[in-house]
Every structure is written in C-alpha cells, then in structure tokens.
Amino acid sequence: MFSSYTIALTLNYLVRFINILILVRIMMSWIRPNPSNPIVQFVYAATEPILAPARNLIHNVFGYNGILDFAPIVAIFIVQIVYSIILRLL
C-alpha cells in the first residue's frame, strides 16, 4: 500500500517534530511560561510520555535525582536509536 520510502520519510518528519518539541520544552523550562497557555499544554502533553520513562530510567538505573534534568538528552538519544532500528527493518 505505502512504499518504504514514504514510511521512512513520514517517520523522519515525526522524529524531527518530536525532537523539536523536546527542545522547545527545554527552552520553556528556562522562561517558565503560563501553564494554562494551550501551546504550553500541548508541548507538555506531547513530550511527557517520552520524558517520563527517561526520567524513571535515569533515576532507577543511575540513582540520579539532582537539579539538572538529563531526561531530554536521554529521550532524544533513545528516539534516534529507535528510528534507526526501524529504518534498518524497512
């Protein structure tokens, strides 16, 4: 039905969009925007399912519970790994 190229291209756009949302969330943590803003709510709702498991992984495996949140870095890294694995399977 769909060619593997179309699936790969769509997946590429999705991964880029997820990475941009994670980076926007990092920047929002620096400026503390109004949490009732619909854009802010969308960014948090879209990225939290990705960042929460990364936070749990960092806390449970490394025992880190410090000031800096390394979950976005880990999440971007994991998303890229999953993306490359799926591309190889196509």
C-alpha positions as CSV (number, residue, x, y, z in Angstrom):
1,M,0.0,0.0,0.0
2,F,2.6,2.5,1.1
3,S,6.2,2.4,-0.2
4,S,9.0,2.0,2.3
5,Y,10.3,5.4,1.2
6,T,7.0,7.1,2.1
7,I,7.0,5.4,5.5
8,A,10.6,6.3,6.1
9,L,10.0,9.9,5.1
10,T,7.0,10.2,7.3
11,L,8.9,8.7,10.2
12,N,11.7,11.1,9.7
13,Y,9.3,14.1,9.9
14,L,7.8,12.6,13.1
15,V,11.1,12.1,14.7
16,R,12.2,15.7,13.8
17,F,8.9,17.0,15.2
18,I,9.4,15.1,18.5
19,N,12.9,16.4,18.8
20,I,11.8,20.0,18.2
21,L,9.1,19.6,20.8
22,I,11.6,18.3,23.3
23,L,13.9,21.2,22.6
24,V,11.0,23.7,22.9
25,R,10.2,22.1,26.3
26,I,13.8,22.6,27.4
27,M,13.6,26.3,26.5
28,M,10.2,26.6,28.2
29,S,11.8,25.4,31.4
30,W,14.1,28.3,31.3
31,I,11.5,31.0,30.9
32,R,8.6,29.5,32.8
33,P,5.6,30.3,30.6
34,N,2.0,30.4,31.7
35,P,0.9,26.7,32.2
36,S,-2.6,27.5,31.1
37,N,-1.5,28.5,27.6
38,P,-2.8,25.9,25.1
39,I,0.6,25.8,23.3
40,V,2.4,25.1,26.5
41,Q,-0.2,22.4,27.4
42,F,0.3,20.8,24.0
43,V,4.1,20.7,24.3
44,Y,3.9,19.2,27.8
45,A,1.2,16.7,26.8
46,A,3.2,15.6,23.7
47,T,6.6,15.3,25.4
48,E,5.7,13.9,28.8
49,P,5.0,10.3,27.6
50,I,8.5,10.3,26.2
51,L,10.3,12.1,29.0
52,A,8.7,10.3,32.0
53,P,10.2,6.9,31.1
54,A,13.6,8.6,30.5
55,R,13.4,10.2,34.0
56,N,12.5,6.9,35.5
57,L,15.4,5.2,33.7
58,I,17.8,7.8,34.9
59,H,16.5,7.6,38.5
60,N,16.3,3.8,38.7
61,V,19.5,2.8,36.9
62,F,21.8,5.6,37.9
63,G,20.1,6.8,41.1
64,Y,20.4,10.4,40.0
65,N,17.8,12.7,41.4
66,G,19.6,16.1,41.1
67,I,18.9,19.6,40.0
68,L,19.7,19.0,36.3
69,D,17.2,17.1,34.2
70,F,19.0,14.8,31.8
71,A,15.8,13.2,30.6
72,P,15.5,15.2,27.4
73,I,19.0,14.2,26.3
74,V,18.3,10.6,27.0
75,A,14.9,10.8,25.3
76,I,16.3,12.3,22.1
77,F,19.0,9.6,22.1
78,I,16.5,6.8,22.5
79,V,14.2,8.2,19.9
80,Q,17.1,8.4,17.4
81,I,18.1,4.8,18.2
82,V,14.5,3.5,17.7
83,Y,14.3,5.5,14.5
84,S,17.5,4.0,13.1
85,I,16.4,0.4,14.1
86,I,13.0,0.9,12.3
87,L,14.8,2.3,9.2
88,R,17.0,-0.8,9.1
89,L,13.9,-3.0,9.3
90,L,12.3,-1.2,6.3
